[in-house]
Amino acid sequence: MVNAANQRDDIISVIRRARENLPGDPAFGDPLSVSGPGGVRAVARAADKLVGDSPSAARELGLGALQVWQAVLERVGKGRGAQEITIMFTDLVAFSSWSLAAGDEVTLDLLRRVAKAIEPPIVDRGGQVVKRMGDGVMAVFPSADRAVRAAVAAKENLSAVSVDGYRPQMRLGLHTGSPREIGGDWLGIDVNIAARVMEAGGNGNTMVSNATLDALRPGTLEELGLGVKPYRRSFFAAPLSGVPEDLRIFRLEAE
């Protein structure tokens, strides 16, 4: 009886809707929020081993509790560090559907070429690749200027990558804040925000938060030949979850 209730779609839906009203990011539990070592995310992965990663009421209840825990840590200051950094997330557009048709060997070839295109510009500009997540990476930079310059160089390098006629498109998000470094990973609300900024990138755009724009030195965008355009969510797009109400997102465009 209990197991049957645990798998019922209507109960799972009710709990998911309830999580929308809890403190913290209601999307907590997706691959972006639980990847990497340390902190609340490590507990989330341990919970997955106990209740499984398939949809269930027990899983949603557990993630809801962890969601609140993370929010409490942020409010008491334990989720933030003392150092301001700029966080980068990248992701290949429509990669999953392409890779299914392409097969494992071609997919691995593409991922290697993508890594060679985008990771050297990150390292060369003082960035650190924190983790690789399939077709994307998370990286951190000591300044917004270095992050933007790395983003421009990475996208330029990627434009030359082609595998069997397929040219990957990458969306990229940058956000500047003060996450906490734990065990080689970076945790906190600013990491979540950076991931959501990337999600706003649609079909291969480079997106930045207002915090990153404010942290740039005067003249950097002009030197790179870039302008900014405010992001406006389309009528049919789902709202970004787990971000502050005053967050503003901009798209970088060549002028």
Summary of the structure (lengths in Angstrom):
residues: 255
radius of gyration: 18.9
end to end distance: 62.3
largest distance: 65.2
contacts: 810
relative contact order: 0.14
helix: 46%
strand: 23%
